Amino acid sequence: MGTVGNSTDETAGERRQLINVAYRLLGSVTEAEDAVQDAYARWYGLPRSRREEILSPAAWLTTVTGRICLDLLGSARARRERYVGAWLPEPLPDRTEFDHVGGAGPTGPEDPADQIVLDESVSMAFLVVLESMTPAERVAFVLHDVFRYPFAEIAAVLGRTPAACKQLASSARRRVSVARAPVTDTGRADVVRHVKEAWESKDIAALVGLLDPAAVMTADGGGMVGTVLRPVEGGARIAQYMVAIADKAPGLELVERSVNGVPGLVAQRAGVVMTVASFDVSDGRVTRIWAVRNPEKLRPWAWS
């Protein structure tokens, strides 16, 4: 990863990679940015002579960022026990979609959300599975399986042997397998578009036809906005709930947008994003809906 590590350019160039790692570890753009900033503060807080001794600044920054995230994951468990309703990861926009339609874009050019690569490992379905892991499992799995870091480096992050880290990643992999990793469905965009049309026309029958009978909808309002506190289960119940929302929210506009790299829907009123919905689709039907309504998690979607 480099030789003698006193290059400002070298450490600055690592920021994008670290933001990508931290978001997948934490599921929060804000917390990822804070973790990376903290890591850089520690780096620049070292005496110059100490920095010059470090052969790989990239490895050092990754280790420190990983440790910070590990600590945050531990404390997050306690915080989320007090969270009002279900906790969902922060949804990510695809900035290019906004630029394409001529808008100013939801974020500035230096926004950390713009640094995150939108691939399968940031899909809402995948991030929700990561939430089921222990902090150590999540760190080992993300660093090894997603970013291909060797277990020797991961051992430095977790303070365990490489063999123990390998076991943690294997355990995490089994969780992913049981929960079913995200499936690429070529018809996903069409299904989401049909959901939008049925929702706009308040067509319960059409919605029921688009939803798997065992579908589950989870909403995250964080106690800041009104929403269901528990998951809504069953296609028919979800369809009725969606139509009830439409009845209670006149003037709500639905827009097709990429959410964490896959087709989703954004509900906005007077240009203000109110809800970001992500979908998991299998065999042409929606199996999961994740609706994020907590305003604090929608900041990357706010118009500048």
Contacts in CASP RR format, 6 or more apart in sequence:
PFRMAT RR
TARGET T0000
AUTHOR 0000-0000-0000
METHOD contacts of the structure
MODEL  1
MGTVGNSTDETAGERRQLINVAYRLLGSVTEAEDAVQDAYARWYGLPRSR
REEILSPAAWLTTVTGRICLDLLGSARARRERYVGAWLPEPLPDRTEFDH
VGGAGPTGPEDPADQIVLDESVSMAFLVVLESMTPAERVAFVLHDVFRYP
FAEIAAVLGRTPAACKQLASSARRRVSVARAPVTDTGRADVVRHVKEAWE
SKDIAALVGLLDPAAVMTADGGGMVGTVLRPVEGGARIAQYMVAIADKAP
GLELVERSVNGVPGLVAQRAGVVMTVASFDVSDGRVTRIWAVRNPEKLRP
WAWS
1 56 0 8 1.000
1 58 0 8 1.000
1 59 0 8 1.000
2 10 0 8 1.000
2 55 0 8 1.000
2 56 0 8 1.000
2 57 0 8 1.000
2 58 0 8 1.000
3 55 0 8 1.000
4 52 0 8 1.000
4 55 0 8 1.000
5 11 0 8 1.000
5 51 0 8 1.000
5 52 0 8 1.000
5 54 0 8 1.000
5 55 0 8 1.000
5 56 0 8 1.000
5 57 0 8 1.000
6 48 0 8 1.000
6 51 0 8 1.000
6 52 0 8 1.000
6 57 0 8 1.000
7 57 0 8 1.000
10 57 0 8 1.000
10 58 0 8 1.000
11 40 0 8 1.000
11 43 0 8 1.000
11 57 0 8 1.000
11 58 0 8 1.000
11 61 0 8 1.000
14 57 0 8 1.000
14 58 0 8 1.000
14 61 0 8 1.000
14 62 0 8 1.000
15 36 0 8 1.000
15 40 0 8 1.000
15 115 0 8 1.000
16 115 0 8 1.000
17 58 0 8 1.000
17 62 0 8 1.000
18 36 0 8 1.000
18 39 0 8 1.000
18 61 0 8 1.000
18 62 0 8 1.000
18 65 0 8 1.000
19 32 0 8 1.000
19 33 0 8 1.000
19 36 0 8 1.000
19 112 0 8 1.000
19 115 0 8 1.000
19 116 0 8 1.000
20 115 0 8 1.000
20 116 0 8 1.000
20 117 0 8 1.000
20 147 0 8 1.000
21 62 0 8 1.000
21 65 0 8 1.000
21 66 0 8 1.000
21 69 0 8 1.000
21 142 0 8 1.000
21 143 0 8 1.000
21 147 0 8 1.000
22 31 0 8 1.000
22 32 0 8 1.000
22 33 0 8 1.000
22 35 0 8 1.000
22 36 0 8 1.000
22 65 0 8 1.000
22 66 0 8 1.000
22 69 0 8 1.000
23 29 0 8 1.000
23 32 0 8 1.000
23 92 0 8 1.000
23 112 0 8 1.000
23 116 0 8 1.000
23 122 0 8 1.000
24 121 0 8 1.000
24 122 0 8 1.000
24 127 0 8 1.000
24 130 0 8 1.000
24 142 0 8 1.000
24 146 0 8 1.000
25 32 0 8 1.000
25 66 0 8 1.000
25 69 0 8 1.000
25 73 0 8 1.000
25 138 0 8 1.000
25 139 0 8 1.000
25 142 0 8 1.000
26 32 0 8 1.000
26 35 0 8 1.000
26 69 0 8 1.000
26 72 0 8 1.000
26 73 0 8 1.000
26 76 0 8 1.000
27 89 0 8 1.000
27 90 0 8 1.000
27 127 0 8 1.000
27 130 0 8 1.000
28 89 0 8 1.000
28 90 0 8 1.000
28 297 0 8 1.000
29 90 0 8 1.000
29 92 0 8 1.000
29 112 0 8 1.000
29 113 0 8 1.000
29 116 0 8 1.000
29 299 0 8 1.000
29 300 0 8 1.000
30 90 0 8 1.000
30 296 0 8 1.000
30 299 0 8 1.000
31 72 0 8 1.000
32 112 0 8 1.000
33 112 0 8 1.000
35 65 0 8 1.000
35 66 0 8 1.000
35 68 0 8 1.000
35 69 0 8 1.000
35 72 0 8 1.000
36 65 0 8 1.000
36 112 0 8 1.000
38 68 0 8 1.000
39 61 0 8 1.000
39 64 0 8 1.000
39 65 0 8 1.000
39 68 0 8 1.000
40 61 0 8 1.000
42 64 0 8 1.000
43 51 0 8 1.000
43 57 0 8 1.000
43 60 0 8 1.000
43 61 0 8 1.000
43 64 0 8 1.000
51 57 0 8 1.000
54 60 0 8 1.000
59 153 0 8 1.000
62 143 0 8 1.000
62 149 0 8 1.000
62 153 0 8 1.000
62 157 0 8 1.000
63 153 0 8 1.000
63 156 0 8 1.000
63 157 0 8 1.000
66 139 0 8 1.000
66 143 0 8 1.000
66 157 0 8 1.000
67 157 0 8 1.000
69 139 0 8 1.000
70 135 0 8 1.000
70 136 0 8 1.000
70 139 0 8 1.000
70 157 0 8 1.000
70 158 0 8 1.000
73 135 0 8 1.000
73 138 0 8 1.000
73 139 0 8 1.000
74 135 0 8 1.000
77 135 0 8 1.000
80 87 0 8 1.000
83 222 0 8 1.000
84 221 0 8 1.000
84 222 0 8 1.000
84 223 0 8 1.000
84 229 0 8 1.000
85 220 0 8 1.000
85 221 0 8 1.000
85 222 0 8 1.000
85 223 0 8 1.000
85 229 0 8 1.000
85 230 0 8 1.000
86 218 0 8 1.000
86 219 0 8 1.000
86 220 0 8 1.000
86 229 0 8 1.000
86 230 0 8 1.000
86 231 0 8 1.000
87 131 0 8 1.000
87 220 0 8 1.000
87 222 0 8 1.000
88 124 0 8 1.000
88 128 0 8 1.000
88 218 0 8 1.000
88 220 0 8 1.000
88 290 0 8 1.000
88 292 0 8 1.000
88 297 0 8 1.000
89 124 0 8 1.000
89 127 0 8 1.000
89 128 0 8 1.000
89 131 0 8 1.000
90 292 0 8 1.000
90 297 0 8 1.000
90 300 0 8 1.000
91 124 0 8 1.000
91 259 0 8 1.000
91 260 0 8 1.000
91 276 0 8 1.000
91 278 0 8 1.000
91 290 0 8 1.000
91 292 0 8 1.000
91 297 0 8 1.000
91 298 0 8 1.000
91 300 0 8 1.000
91 301 0 8 1.000
92 113 0 8 1.000
92 116 0 8 1.000
92 118 0 8 1.000
92 122 0 8 1.000
92 259 0 8 1.000
92 260 0 8 1.000
92 261 0 8 1.000
92 300 0 8 1.000
93 106 0 8 1.000
93 107 0 8 1.000
93 113 0 8 1.000
93 257 0 8 1.000
93 258 0 8 1.000
93 259 0 8 1.000
93 300 0 8 1.000
93 301 0 8 1.000
94 118 0 8 1.000
94 257 0 8 1.000
94 258 0 8 1.000
94 261 0 8 1.000
95 105 0 8 1.000
95 106 0 8 1.000
95 107 0 8 1.000
95 113 0 8 1.000
95 114 0 8 1.000
97 257 0 8 1.000
97 258 0 8 1.000
98 104 0 8 1.000
98 105 0 8 1.000
98 106 0 8 1.000
99 105 0 8 1.000
103 303 0 8 1.000
104 303 0 8 1.000
104 304 0 8 1.000
105 303 0 8 1.000
105 304 0 8 1.000
106 273 0 8 1.000
106 300 0 8 1.000
106 301 0 8 1.000
106 302 0 8 1.000
106 303 0 8 1.000
106 304 0 8 1.000
107 113 0 8 1.000
107 114 0 8 1.000
107 300 0 8 1.000
107 302 0 8 1.000
107 304 0 8 1.000
108 114 0 8 1.000
108 304 0 8 1.000
111 300 0 8 1.000
113 300 0 8 1.000
116 122 0 8 1.000
118 258 0 8 1.000
118 260 0 8 1.000
118 261 0 8 1.000
119 261 0 8 1.000
120 126 0 8 1.000
120 181 0 8 1.000
120 182 0 8 1.000
120 184 0 8 1.000
121 142 0 8 1.000
121 146 0 8 1.000
122 260 0 8 1.000
122 261 0 8 1.000
123 182 0 8 1.000
123 260 0 8 1.000
123 261 0 8 1.000
123 262 0 8 1.000
123 278 0 8 1.000
124 259 0 8 1.000
124 260 0 8 1.000
124 262 0 8 1.000
124 278 0 8 1.000
124 280 0 8 1.000
124 290 0 8 1.000
125 181 0 8 1.000
125 182 0 8 1.000
125 278 0 8 1.000
125 280 0 8 1.000
125 288 0 8 1.000
126 176 0 8 1.000
126 181 0 8 1.000
126 182 0 8 1.000
127 260 0 8 1.000
128 290 0 8 1.000
129 175 0 8 1.000
129 176 0 8 1.000
129 179 0 8 1.000
129 181 0 8 1.000
130 138 0 8 1.000
130 141 0 8 1.000
130 142 0 8 1.000
132 175 0 8 1.000
132 179 0 8 1.000
133 141 0 8 1.000
133 172 0 8 1.000
133 175 0 8 1.000
134 168 0 8 1.000
136 158 0 8 1.000
136 160 0 8 1.000
136 168 0 8 1.000
137 168 0 8 1.000
137 169 0 8 1.000
137 171 0 8 1.000
137 172 0 8 1.000
137 175 0 8 1.000
138 172 0 8 1.000
139 154 0 8 1.000
139 157 0 8 1.000
139 158 0 8 1.000
139 168 0 8 1.000
140 151 0 8 1.000
140 154 0 8 1.000
140 158 0 8 1.000
140 165 0 8 1.000
140 166 0 8 1.000
140 168 0 8 1.000
140 169 0 8 1.000
140 172 0 8 1.000
141 168 0 8 1.000
141 169 0 8 1.000
141 172 0 8 1.000
141 173 0 8 1.000
141 176 0 8 1.000
143 149 0 8 1.000
143 153 0 8 1.000
143 154 0 8 1.000
143 157 0 8 1.000
144 150 0 8 1.000
144 151 0 8 1.000
144 154 0 8 1.000
144 165 0 8 1.000
144 166 0 8 1.000
144 169 0 8 1.000
145 169 0 8 1.000
145 172 0 8 1.000
145 173 0 8 1.000
150 162 0 8 1.000
151 162 0 8 1.000
151 163 0 8 1.000
151 165 0 8 1.000
151 166 0 8 1.000
151 169 0 8 1.000
152 162 0 8 1.000
154 162 0 8 1.000
154 165 0 8 1.000
154 169 0 8 1.000
155 161 0 8 1.000
155 162 0 8 1.000
155 164 0 8 1.000
155 165 0 8 1.000
158 164 0 8 1.000
158 165 0 8 1.000
158 168 0 8 1.000
160 168 0 8 1.000
182 262 0 8 1.000
182 280 0 8 1.000
183 280 0 8 1.000
183 281 0 8 1.000
183 282 0 8 1.000
185 191 0 8 1.000
185 281 0 8 1.000
185 282 0 8 1.000
185 284 0 8 1.000
187 281 0 8 1.000
187 284 0 8 1.000
188 262 0 8 1.000
188 263 0 8 1.000
188 279 0 8 1.000
188 281 0 8 1.000
189 256 0 8 1.000
189 263 0 8 1.000
191 210 0 8 1.000
191 279 0 8 1.000
191 281 0 8 1.000
191 284 0 8 1.000
191 285 0 8 1.000
191 286 0 8 1.000
192 256 0 8 1.000
192 263 0 8 1.000
192 264 0 8 1.000
192 265 0 8 1.000
192 279 0 8 1.000
192 281 0 8 1.000
193 256 0 8 1.000
193 263 0 8 1.000
194 206 0 8 1.000
194 210 0 8 1.000
195 207 0 8 1.000
195 210 0 8 1.000
195 265 0 8 1.000
195 279 0 8 1.000
195 286 0 8 1.000
196 254 0 8 1.000
196 256 0 8 1.000
196 265 0 8 1.000
197 206 0 8 1.000
198 206 0 8 1.000
198 207 0 8 1.000
198 210 0 8 1.000
199 207 0 8 1.000
199 242 0 8 1.000
199 243 0 8 1.000
199 246 0 8 1.000
199 254 0 8 1.000
199 265 0 8 1.000
200 246 0 8 1.000
200 254 0 8 1.000
202 243 0 8 1.000
202 246 0 8 1.000
202 247 0 8 1.000
204 239 0 8 1.000
204 240 0 8 1.000
204 243 0 8 1.000
207 235 0 8 1.000
207 238 0 8 1.000
207 239 0 8 1.000
207 242 0 8 1.000
207 243 0 8 1.000
208 235 0 8 1.000
208 236 0 8 1.000
208 239 0 8 1.000
209 285 0 8 1.000
210 285 0 8 1.000
210 286 0 8 1.000
211 234 0 8 1.000
211 235 0 8 1.000
211 236 0 8 1.000
211 238 0 8 1.000
211 239 0 8 1.000
211 285 0 8 1.000
211 286 0 8 1.000
212 235 0 8 1.000
212 282 0 8 1.000
212 285 0 8 1.000
212 286 0 8 1.000
212 287 0 8 1.000
213 234 0 8 1.000
213 235 0 8 1.000
213 236 0 8 1.000
214 233 0 8 1.000
214 234 0 8 1.000
214 235 0 8 1.000
214 287 0 8 1.000
215 233 0 8 1.000
215 234 0 8 1.000
215 235 0 8 1.000
215 238 0 8 1.000
215 285 0 8 1.000
215 286 0 8 1.000
215 287 0 8 1.000
215 288 0 8 1.000
215 289 0 8 1.000
216 231 0 8 1.000
216 232 0 8 1.000
216 233 0 8 1.000
216 234 0 8 1.000
216 238 0 8 1.000
216 287 0 8 1.000
216 288 0 8 1.000
216 289 0 8 1.000
217 228 0 8 1.000
217 231 0 8 1.000
217 232 0 8 1.000
217 238 0 8 1.000
217 241 0 8 1.000
217 288 0 8 1.000
217 289 0 8 1.000
217 290 0 8 1.000
217 291 0 8 1.000
218 231 0 8 1.000
218 232 0 8 1.000
218 288 0 8 1.000
218 289 0 8 1.000
218 290 0 8 1.000
218 291 0 8 1.000
219 227 0 8 1.000
219 228 0 8 1.000
219 232 0 8 1.000
219 290 0 8 1.000
219 291 0 8 1.000
219 292 0 8 1.000
219 293 0 8 1.000
220 227 0 8 1.000
220 290 0 8 1.000
220 291 0 8 1.000
220 292 0 8 1.000
220 293 0 8 1.000
220 294 0 8 1.000
220 297 0 8 1.000
221 227 0 8 1.000
221 292 0 8 1.000
221 293 0 8 1.000
221 294 0 8 1.000
222 293 0 8 1.000
222 294 0 8 1.000
223 294 0 8 1.000
224 294 0 8 1.000
224 295 0 8 1.000
224 296 0 8 1.000
225 274 0 8 1.000
225 293 0 8 1.000
225 294 0 8 1.000
225 295 0 8 1.000
226 293 0 8 1.000
227 291 0 8 1.000
227 293 0 8 1.000
228 241 0 8 1.000
232 238 0 8 1.000
232 241 0 8 1.000
238 289 0 8 1.000
245 252 0 8 1.000
246 252 0 8 1.000
249 267 0 8 1.000
249 269 0 8 1.000
249 274 0 8 1.000
251 269 0 8 1.000
252 267 0 8 1.000
252 268 0 8 1.000
252 269 0 8 1.000
252 274 0 8 1.000
253 267 0 8 1.000
253 268 0 8 1.000
253 269 0 8 1.000
253 271 0 8 1.000
254 265 0 8 1.000
254 266 0 8 1.000
254 267 0 8 1.000
255 265 0 8 1.000
255 266 0 8 1.000
255 267 0 8 1.000
255 268 0 8 1.000
256 263 0 8 1.000
256 264 0 8 1.000
256 265 0 8 1.000
256 266 0 8 1.000
257 264 0 8 1.000
257 265 0 8 1.000
257 266 0 8 1.000
257 276 0 8 1.000
258 264 0 8 1.000
259 265 0 8 1.000
259 266 0 8 1.000
259 276 0 8 1.000
259 277 0 8 1.000
259 278 0 8 1.000
260 278 0 8 1.000
262 278 0 8 1.000
262 279 0 8 1.000
263 279 0 8 1.000
264 276 0 8 1.000
264 277 0 8 1.000
264 278 0 8 1.000
264 279 0 8 1.000
265 276 0 8 1.000
265 277 0 8 1.000
265 279 0 8 1.000
266 273 0 8 1.000
266 275 0 8 1.000
266 276 0 8 1.000
266 277 0 8 1.000
266 301 0 8 1.000
267 273 0 8 1.000
267 274 0 8 1.000
267 275 0 8 1.000
267 276 0 8 1.000
267 277 0 8 1.000
268 274 0 8 1.000
271 303 0 8 1.000
272 302 0 8 1.000
272 303 0 8 1.000
273 298 0 8 1.000
273 301 0 8 1.000
273 302 0 8 1.000
274 293 0 8 1.000
274 298 0 8 1.000
275 291 0 8 1.000
275 292 0 8 1.000
275 293 0 8 1.000
276 291 0 8 1.000
276 292 0 8 1.000
276 298 0 8 1.000
276 301 0 8 1.000
277 289 0 8 1.000
277 290 0 8 1.000
277 291 0 8 1.000
277 292 0 8 1.000
278 289 0 8 1.000
278 290 0 8 1.000
278 292 0 8 1.000
279 286 0 8 1.000
279 288 0 8 1.000
279 289 0 8 1.000
279 290 0 8 1.000
280 286 0 8 1.000
280 287 0 8 1.000
280 288 0 8 1.000
280 289 0 8 1.000
281 287 0 8 1.000
292 298 0 8 1.000
END
